[in-house]
Amino acid sequence: MREINAKQVAVFSGLLVMIGAVAGVLSWLFSTMLPDNSAAPLIVLIAFGLFFYLSAFLVYRLFLRLMPLREGYQEVGSAAEFAAQVNILFYLLLFNSLVRTNAIPVPLMRLVYLALGARLGTNTYSAGAILDPPLTVIGRNCIIGHNAVLFAHAIEGQHFSLATVRIGDNVTVGAMAIVMSDVHIGDGAMVSAGAVVVKGTRIGAGEVWGGVPARLLRTPAGHA
């Protein structure tokens, strides 16, 4: 894994201060509308947490608009690597606790993933973890099973690359499955529980894959 340098930390820290400042101002404005009672400080504290993450979503999306993630190998010292490393800091320090928790209801997690840049079709939900929402595209009527993981990055020693995960309509990814970067899954396909779909795999429409590493188990009806 590459070292996150001081400049990347400084930029993230500046964005974090901005997030905190916005949340603080909004919390103060909210507090002025509350009646004086013993519960007011607790309500304001809860409001600050909500405003903090809403502000974090906004600042994160603005950062990605200015410095979008680029697919492919991240050259050392490049602007693409800089954006990717700051993105990692956002996840390590802010968003990982949201993505990996089971405390947030699945329908609300859909909203979190949309706020983080995932492209999700209608009636698509994840009970697992989508670790790179800006590089994740999932169609309609899909379910990502409990504790399944999707990620669009590959960190192998000093090699660091990004590649979008693309999933079609009516796809099921089973519980505890792992889907790695640059995987494409066709409409109506199924990934069995506990499967590990390795980087760059192409799963055809209607196919069933499973195992470690995942392999084709069943073709669509009517195919050999």
Contacts in CASP RR format, 6 or more apart in sequence:
PFRMAT RR
TARGET T0000
AUTHOR 0000-0000-0000
METHOD contacts of the structure
MODEL  1
MREINAKQVAVFSGLLVMIGAVAGVLSWLFSTMLPDNSAAPLIVLIAFGL
FFYLSAFLVYRLFLRLMPLREGYQEVGSAAEFAAQVNILFYLLLFNSLVR
TNAIPVPLMRLVYLALGARLGTNTYSAGAILDPPLTVIGRNCIIGHNAVL
FAHAIEGQHFSLATVRIGDNVTVGAMAIVMSDVHIGDGAMVSAGAVVVKG
TRIGAGEVWGGVPARLLRTPAGHA
1 155 0 8 1.000
1 157 0 8 1.000
1 158 0 8 1.000
1 160 0 8 1.000
2 76 0 8 1.000
2 81 0 8 1.000
2 85 0 8 1.000
2 155 0 8 1.000
2 158 0 8 1.000
2 160 0 8 1.000
4 85 0 8 1.000
4 88 0 8 1.000
4 89 0 8 1.000
5 85 0 8 1.000
7 82 0 8 1.000
8 82 0 8 1.000
8 85 0 8 1.000
8 86 0 8 1.000
8 89 0 8 1.000
9 89 0 8 1.000
11 86 0 8 1.000
12 86 0 8 1.000
12 89 0 8 1.000
12 90 0 8 1.000
12 93 0 8 1.000
15 59 0 8 1.000
15 63 0 8 1.000
15 86 0 8 1.000
16 93 0 8 1.000
16 94 0 8 1.000
18 55 0 8 1.000
18 59 0 8 1.000
19 52 0 8 1.000
19 55 0 8 1.000
19 56 0 8 1.000
19 59 0 8 1.000
20 52 0 8 1.000
20 55 0 8 1.000
22 51 0 8 1.000
22 55 0 8 1.000
22 58 0 8 1.000
22 59 0 8 1.000
23 48 0 8 1.000
23 49 0 8 1.000
23 51 0 8 1.000
23 52 0 8 1.000
23 54 0 8 1.000
23 55 0 8 1.000
24 48 0 8 1.000
24 51 0 8 1.000
26 47 0 8 1.000
26 51 0 8 1.000
26 55 0 8 1.000
27 44 0 8 1.000
27 47 0 8 1.000
27 48 0 8 1.000
27 51 0 8 1.000
30 44 0 8 1.000
30 47 0 8 1.000
30 51 0 8 1.000
31 40 0 8 1.000
31 44 0 8 1.000
31 47 0 8 1.000
34 40 0 8 1.000
34 43 0 8 1.000
34 44 0 8 1.000
53 94 0 8 1.000
53 98 0 8 1.000
56 90 0 8 1.000
56 94 0 8 1.000
56 95 0 8 1.000
57 115 0 8 1.000
57 116 0 8 1.000
60 90 0 8 1.000
60 94 0 8 1.000
60 95 0 8 1.000
60 116 0 8 1.000
61 115 0 8 1.000
61 116 0 8 1.000
61 117 0 8 1.000
63 83 0 8 1.000
63 86 0 8 1.000
63 90 0 8 1.000
64 83 0 8 1.000
64 87 0 8 1.000
64 117 0 8 1.000
64 134 0 8 1.000
67 79 0 8 1.000
67 82 0 8 1.000
67 83 0 8 1.000
67 86 0 8 1.000
68 83 0 8 1.000
68 134 0 8 1.000
69 80 0 8 1.000
69 83 0 8 1.000
69 84 0 8 1.000
69 87 0 8 1.000
69 132 0 8 1.000
69 134 0 8 1.000
69 135 0 8 1.000
69 162 0 8 1.000
70 80 0 8 1.000
70 83 0 8 1.000
70 84 0 8 1.000
70 162 0 8 1.000
71 135 0 8 1.000
71 161 0 8 1.000
71 162 0 8 1.000
71 163 0 8 1.000
71 164 0 8 1.000
72 161 0 8 1.000
72 162 0 8 1.000
72 163 0 8 1.000
73 159 0 8 1.000
73 160 0 8 1.000
73 161 0 8 1.000
74 80 0 8 1.000
74 81 0 8 1.000
74 84 0 8 1.000
74 160 0 8 1.000
74 161 0 8 1.000
74 162 0 8 1.000
75 81 0 8 1.000
76 158 0 8 1.000
81 160 0 8 1.000
84 153 0 8 1.000
84 160 0 8 1.000
84 162 0 8 1.000
87 134 0 8 1.000
91 99 0 8 1.000
91 131 0 8 1.000
95 116 0 8 1.000
98 104 0 8 1.000
98 112 0 8 1.000
99 112 0 8 1.000
99 129 0 8 1.000
99 130 0 8 1.000
99 131 0 8 1.000
100 129 0 8 1.000
104 112 0 8 1.000
106 125 0 8 1.000
106 126 0 8 1.000
106 127 0 8 1.000
107 125 0 8 1.000
109 125 0 8 1.000
109 126 0 8 1.000
109 127 0 8 1.000
110 120 0 8 1.000
110 124 0 8 1.000
110 125 0 8 1.000
110 126 0 8 1.000
113 120 0 8 1.000
113 126 0 8 1.000
113 130 0 8 1.000
113 133 0 8 1.000
113 136 0 8 1.000
114 120 0 8 1.000
116 133 0 8 1.000
116 134 0 8 1.000
117 133 0 8 1.000
117 134 0 8 1.000
118 130 0 8 1.000
118 133 0 8 1.000
118 134 0 8 1.000
118 136 0 8 1.000
118 137 0 8 1.000
118 138 0 8 1.000
119 136 0 8 1.000
119 137 0 8 1.000
119 138 0 8 1.000
120 138 0 8 1.000
120 139 0 8 1.000
121 138 0 8 1.000
121 139 0 8 1.000
121 140 0 8 1.000
121 142 0 8 1.000
122 140 0 8 1.000
122 141 0 8 1.000
123 140 0 8 1.000
123 141 0 8 1.000
124 138 0 8 1.000
124 139 0 8 1.000
124 140 0 8 1.000
124 141 0 8 1.000
124 142 0 8 1.000
124 143 0 8 1.000
125 142 0 8 1.000
125 143 0 8 1.000
125 144 0 8 1.000
126 143 0 8 1.000
126 144 0 8 1.000
126 145 0 8 1.000
126 148 0 8 1.000
126 150 0 8 1.000
127 143 0 8 1.000
127 144 0 8 1.000
127 145 0 8 1.000
127 146 0 8 1.000
127 147 0 8 1.000
127 148 0 8 1.000
127 175 0 8 1.000
128 144 0 8 1.000
128 145 0 8 1.000
128 146 0 8 1.000
128 147 0 8 1.000
128 148 0 8 1.000
128 149 0 8 1.000
129 147 0 8 1.000
129 148 0 8 1.000
129 149 0 8 1.000
129 150 0 8 1.000
130 136 0 8 1.000
130 144 0 8 1.000
130 150 0 8 1.000
130 151 0 8 1.000
131 149 0 8 1.000
131 150 0 8 1.000
131 151 0 8 1.000
131 152 0 8 1.000
131 153 0 8 1.000
132 150 0 8 1.000
132 151 0 8 1.000
132 152 0 8 1.000
132 153 0 8 1.000
132 162 0 8 1.000
132 165 0 8 1.000
132 181 0 8 1.000
135 152 0 8 1.000
135 153 0 8 1.000
135 162 0 8 1.000
135 163 0 8 1.000
135 164 0 8 1.000
135 165 0 8 1.000
135 181 0 8 1.000
136 150 0 8 1.000
136 152 0 8 1.000
136 164 0 8 1.000
136 165 0 8 1.000
137 164 0 8 1.000
137 165 0 8 1.000
137 166 0 8 1.000
137 167 0 8 1.000
138 144 0 8 1.000
138 167 0 8 1.000
138 168 0 8 1.000
138 171 0 8 1.000
139 167 0 8 1.000
139 168 0 8 1.000
139 169 0 8 1.000
139 171 0 8 1.000
140 169 0 8 1.000
140 170 0 8 1.000
141 169 0 8 1.000
141 170 0 8 1.000
142 167 0 8 1.000
142 168 0 8 1.000
142 169 0 8 1.000
142 170 0 8 1.000
142 171 0 8 1.000
142 172 0 8 1.000
142 173 0 8 1.000
143 172 0 8 1.000
143 173 0 8 1.000
143 174 0 8 1.000
144 150 0 8 1.000
144 173 0 8 1.000
144 174 0 8 1.000
145 172 0 8 1.000
145 173 0 8 1.000
145 174 0 8 1.000
145 175 0 8 1.000
145 177 0 8 1.000
146 175 0 8 1.000
146 176 0 8 1.000
147 175 0 8 1.000
147 176 0 8 1.000
148 173 0 8 1.000
148 174 0 8 1.000
148 175 0 8 1.000
148 176 0 8 1.000
148 177 0 8 1.000
148 178 0 8 1.000
148 179 0 8 1.000
148 194 0 8 1.000
149 177 0 8 1.000
149 178 0 8 1.000
149 179 0 8 1.000
150 165 0 8 1.000
150 173 0 8 1.000
150 179 0 8 1.000
151 165 0 8 1.000
151 179 0 8 1.000
151 180 0 8 1.000
151 181 0 8 1.000
152 162 0 8 1.000
152 163 0 8 1.000
152 164 0 8 1.000
152 165 0 8 1.000
152 181 0 8 1.000
152 182 0 8 1.000
153 160 0 8 1.000
153 161 0 8 1.000
153 162 0 8 1.000
153 181 0 8 1.000
154 160 0 8 1.000
154 161 0 8 1.000
154 162 0 8 1.000
154 163 0 8 1.000
154 180 0 8 1.000
154 181 0 8 1.000
154 182 0 8 1.000
154 199 0 8 1.000
161 181 0 8 1.000
162 181 0 8 1.000
163 181 0 8 1.000
163 182 0 8 1.000
163 199 0 8 1.000
163 200 0 8 1.000
164 181 0 8 1.000
164 182 0 8 1.000
165 179 0 8 1.000
165 181 0 8 1.000
165 182 0 8 1.000
165 183 0 8 1.000
165 184 0 8 1.000
166 183 0 8 1.000
166 184 0 8 1.000
166 185 0 8 1.000
167 173 0 8 1.000
167 184 0 8 1.000
167 185 0 8 1.000
167 186 0 8 1.000
168 185 0 8 1.000
168 186 0 8 1.000
168 187 0 8 1.000
168 188 0 8 1.000
168 189 0 8 1.000
169 187 0 8 1.000
169 188 0 8 1.000
170 187 0 8 1.000
170 188 0 8 1.000
171 185 0 8 1.000
171 186 0 8 1.000
171 187 0 8 1.000
171 188 0 8 1.000
171 189 0 8 1.000
171 190 0 8 1.000
171 191 0 8 1.000
172 188 0 8 1.000
172 189 0 8 1.000
172 190 0 8 1.000
172 191 0 8 1.000
173 179 0 8 1.000
173 185 0 8 1.000
173 190 0 8 1.000
173 191 0 8 1.000
174 190 0 8 1.000
174 191 0 8 1.000
174 192 0 8 1.000
174 193 0 8 1.000
174 194 0 8 1.000
174 195 0 8 1.000
175 193 0 8 1.000
175 194 0 8 1.000
176 193 0 8 1.000
176 194 0 8 1.000
177 191 0 8 1.000
177 192 0 8 1.000
177 193 0 8 1.000
177 194 0 8 1.000
177 195 0 8 1.000
177 196 0 8 1.000
177 197 0 8 1.000
178 194 0 8 1.000
178 195 0 8 1.000
178 196 0 8 1.000
178 197 0 8 1.000
179 185 0 8 1.000
179 191 0 8 1.000
179 197 0 8 1.000
180 196 0 8 1.000
180 197 0 8 1.000
180 198 0 8 1.000
180 199 0 8 1.000
180 200 0 8 1.000
180 201 0 8 1.000
181 199 0 8 1.000
181 200 0 8 1.000
182 199 0 8 1.000
182 200 0 8 1.000
183 197 0 8 1.000
183 198 0 8 1.000
183 199 0 8 1.000
183 200 0 8 1.000
183 201 0 8 1.000
183 202 0 8 1.000
183 203 0 8 1.000
184 200 0 8 1.000
184 201 0 8 1.000
184 202 0 8 1.000
184 203 0 8 1.000
185 191 0 8 1.000
185 197 0 8 1.000
185 203 0 8 1.000
185 204 0 8 1.000
186 203 0 8 1.000
186 204 0 8 1.000
186 205 0 8 1.000
186 206 0 8 1.000
186 207 0 8 1.000
187 205 0 8 1.000
187 206 0 8 1.000
188 205 0 8 1.000
188 206 0 8 1.000
189 203 0 8 1.000
189 204 0 8 1.000
189 205 0 8 1.000
189 206 0 8 1.000
189 207 0 8 1.000
189 208 0 8 1.000
189 209 0 8 1.000
190 206 0 8 1.000
190 207 0 8 1.000
190 208 0 8 1.000
190 209 0 8 1.000
191 197 0 8 1.000
191 203 0 8 1.000
191 209 0 8 1.000
191 210 0 8 1.000
191 214 0 8 1.000
192 208 0 8 1.000
192 209 0 8 1.000
192 210 0 8 1.000
192 211 0 8 1.000
192 214 0 8 1.000
192 217 0 8 1.000
194 210 0 8 1.000
194 211 0 8 1.000
194 212 0 8 1.000
195 209 0 8 1.000
195 210 0 8 1.000
195 211 0 8 1.000
195 212 0 8 1.000
195 214 0 8 1.000
196 211 0 8 1.000
196 212 0 8 1.000
196 213 0 8 1.000
196 214 0 8 1.000
197 203 0 8 1.000
197 209 0 8 1.000
197 213 0 8 1.000
197 214 0 8 1.000
198 213 0 8 1.000
198 214 0 8 1.000
201 209 0 8 1.000
201 214 0 8 1.000
203 209 0 8 1.000
205 220 0 8 1.000
206 219 0 8 1.000
206 220 0 8 1.000
207 216 0 8 1.000
207 218 0 8 1.000
207 219 0 8 1.000
207 220 0 8 1.000
208 216 0 8 1.000
208 217 0 8 1.000
208 218 0 8 1.000
209 215 0 8 1.000
209 216 0 8 1.000
209 217 0 8 1.000
210 217 0 8 1.000
211 217 0 8 1.000
END
